[in-house]
């Protein structure tokens, strides 16, 4: 779905970023702006500023900044299209769908109306369950016995479904409403089970159970999990698959854990509702749970919208190892060089809830720090059942490892694991790659310890690479946060006037309304700029975008036009359609303000030459270092009179030294 830039500009003109941010962050007026505690990192003194006049937010501590759309994406875990639709709905606007037929548009409108109706029905039931909990001593005693406080019960909206077959009849006037069945709240009997009036039997799905409402990333109630108060079976009962709820895509507690995920720096994935709630009670509000199903790629992808690190927690028994193996398969395609995936195996007699109660918060944190990295667990999984002291056993491990290794995205981690697999099976890594991928082995640089160093082939560098001294000067190339036009260009892709921002030091500003022509000297084309080389790789190999961290995504998206708007557009395309070949991307660029510039960049790539990911990786790191340097300079200018700026300066300086 292509959303016209004119509509995005109109939407941002109507939306009030103070109102949007203020729903999630407690803001206080401070001069011309509003200040609050940053929702993206833990802090004790407010350094998060929201400007009503310029309609953007900026944190002087962690550097996060953006507009109303980017806030919904960052804080709510939405895709670009989801954020635009959500914001448009709040302000009564209809998102244009020019590339959709009238029939498809009508079906989409019907689906949206159905979703809104079902979530409102489920929310009404959730409120009723909360009221029932207050009048049920048995249910209250159960939660108290598990060590839960009233505060955490309120945070998660815990409730109680009373005994009786038709308790919801007192909540919904029309108990025969089809929506109650469609939402999963009510079950209809099989044919032949009609009552005396000839009506199909209907009864509540959840009866005499404590209730855990399941919410999507927008906070809408989409289903429930219910647990018995005793030892009856089944112990847990989930809502069925409905138009708004899919177990394979949703994670319990993700909505409640959004801020904690950024504060802790990782997501802790558990297997049960009570694990999530109990861990939140005891200081680990960054826990989420799968909903009675194995971890799926959709689960992993959703988590990586909020954090770059995931720790899967499993019981140490056989069932836990099998569940971990499925989680490994789901995580491998997303294990880029800038993401961390680990596996935590608890003692057989413990789950996360019982372990933290016995060993305390610090003991559990220590145990989490010893979680097994994905690389090690993958090698263990490949070698399971293989006798590595025999040729047959080593060949068996190589056979087991191949499908796992193939799931990894291209990058340094994938090459390092190839070398480790080769060492384990006692074969040269280039020879192993030749067996697995004959066409790829020709240009592979051998880095296996099983072969003396210096004998592997060196990967040929692209012919268009140029010496560093020919790079275009980058200093000052980020949108000035004090310049409304320059900032708008970074997010809306709208043409902007040349910036007049006062960044000191050597810098340049160019007219963002027109694509920059290739620089030529004496008839020869000079090497592409840093930004151009990154752009070329992303347009020819868009799957490379997922190799970058969330911070690097923001870094590239905030570049001035034409680059920043193109990276924003590319990310929206990836969220909506996944990686696409250039031919498909070319069609999606039609009428984009930077269309001509992108086409020019692809035309300038010499035939037969591919971009070098390692070079691009280095360029992005350089851009990040320059951005931090610029931010440090801005904070230093304010530090003399602003204690918050001084604190932010010290924190950023410390982080810069550790990079």
Order of alpha helices (4+ residues) and beta strands (2+ residues): alpha-alpha-beta-beta-beta-beta-beta-alpha-alpha-alpha-alpha-alpha-beta-alpha-beta-beta-beta-beta-beta-alpha-beta-alpha-beta-alpha-beta-alpha-beta-alpha-beta-alpha-alpha-alpha-alpha-alpha-beta-beta-alpha-alpha-alpha-alpha-alpha-alpha-alpha
